[in-house]
Amino acid sequence: MKVPYQVIFLFFGAVFGVTAVILYHQVVKNVQESAVVVKQQEAPKETPKTVSHLGEILYINQCASCHGGRGAGLVDGPSLINERWVFDEERIAWLISRIESGGNGMPPFKGRLRDDDIVRIVRHIEMLNQMASYERKKEKQ
């Protein structure tokens, strides 16, 4: 008995279709499980070097046009270098608040920058102050 070619095509088409659906669902399941594993893994910890570098990049992109590359101030923005500043929790909180809310011609950055990016900028300002302090001490010698 001869089987019509349409039946053969229908048979192989059905086998192929079922196989493709099964494989598709297995691949999707594996991808979803992989995504869950990736989300569950802890994010890489930032080292002081990466925090400093990110803070510098953010500062240059967001602040340097007004406050200068080294924080000494320009026409539009005051100096961020102050030898009387002590970078304790109060000073850091004040700087974060100032960056978030703006004022005296400075635009607010809350909503434009993430909270951790604002902290990185403050840490960079702290580092600029430490560098300026070091340079002042070196000049006095």
C-alpha positions in Angstrom: 0.0 0.0 0.0 1.3 3.4 -1.0 1.0 6.2 1.5 0.1 9.6 -0.1 2.9 12.2 0.2 0.5 14.6 2.0 0.2 12.1 4.9 3.9 11.8 5.1 4.4 15.6 5.1 1.6 15.9 7.7 3.2 13.2 9.9 6.7 14.8 9.8 5.3 18.3 10.2 3.5 17.2 13.3 6.6 15.5 14.8 8.7 18.5 13.9 6.1 20.9 15.4 5.8 19.1 18.7 9.6 18.8 19.0 10.0 22.5 18.3 7.4 23.4 20.9 9.0 21.2 23.6 12.5 22.5 22.8 11.2 26.1 22.9 9.7 25.7 26.3 12.9 24.0 27.6 15.0 26.9 26.3 12.7 29.5 27.8 12.7 27.7 31.1 16.5 27.5 31.2 16.8 31.2 30.3 14.4 32.2 33.0 16.2 30.0 35.6 19.5 31.6 34.5 18.1 35.1 34.9 17.0 34.3 38.4 20.4 32.9 39.3 22.1 36.1 37.9 19.7 38.3 39.9 20.3 36.3 43.1 24.1 36.7 42.8 25.5 39.5 44.8 26.5 42.6 42.8 30.3 43.1 42.6 31.5 45.1 45.5 32.9 48.5 44.7 36.5 49.1 45.7 37.7 52.6 46.9 39.4 52.9 43.5 36.2 52.3 41.5 34.1 54.6 43.8 36.7 57.3 43.4 36.8 56.9 39.6 33.0 56.9 39.3 32.8 59.9 41.6 35.3 61.8 39.4 33.4 61.0 36.2 30.1 62.1 37.7 31.7 65.2 39.1 33.3 66.1 35.8 30.0 65.5 33.9 27.7 67.2 36.4 29.7 69.7 38.5 32.9 70.8 36.9 31.3 73.2 34.4 30.4 75.5 37.3 32.8 74.5 40.1 35.9 73.7 38.1 37.7 70.5 37.6 39.5 70.7 40.9 36.6 72.3 42.8 38.2 75.7 43.1 35.1 77.4 41.6 34.4 79.3 38.4 32.2 82.3 37.5 29.0 80.3 37.9 29.8 78.2 40.9 31.6 78.8 44.2 34.7 76.9 45.4 34.1 73.5 46.9 37.5 73.6 48.5 37.3 74.8 52.1 40.2 74.2 54.6 37.8 74.6 57.5 35.5 71.8 56.3 35.6 68.6 58.3 34.1 65.8 56.4 32.1 64.3 59.2 28.5 62.9 58.9 27.0 66.4 59.3 29.1 67.9 56.5 28.4 65.0 54.2 24.6 65.1 54.9 24.7 68.9 54.2 26.4 68.4 50.9 24.1 65.6 49.9 21.1 67.8 50.8 22.5 70.7 48.8 23.1 68.6 45.7 19.6 67.1 45.9 17.8 70.4 46.5 20.0 72.9 44.7 19.8 76.6 45.6 21.6 79.9 45.0 21.7 79.2 41.2 22.6 75.5 41.5 20.0 73.2 39.9 18.5 70.4 42.0 19.9 66.9 41.1 17.3 64.8 43.0 15.7 62.6 40.4 18.4 63.4 37.9 21.1 61.4 39.8 20.7 58.3 41.8 21.3 58.6 45.5 24.5 56.5 45.4 25.8 58.7 42.6 25.3 61.8 44.7 27.3 60.1 47.5 30.0 59.3 45.0 30.2 63.0 44.1 30.4 64.0 47.7 33.2 61.6 48.3 35.0 63.0 45.3 34.6 66.6 46.7 36.0 65.2 49.9 39.0 63.9 48.0 39.5 67.2 46.2 39.6 68.9 49.6 42.2 66.4 50.8 44.3 67.0 47.7 44.1 70.8 48.2 45.0 70.5 51.9 48.0 68.4 51.0 49.1 70.9 48.3 48.8 73.8 50.8 50.9 72.0 53.4 53.5 71.2 50.7 53.7 74.8 49.6 54.3 75.9 53.3 57.3 73.7 53.5 
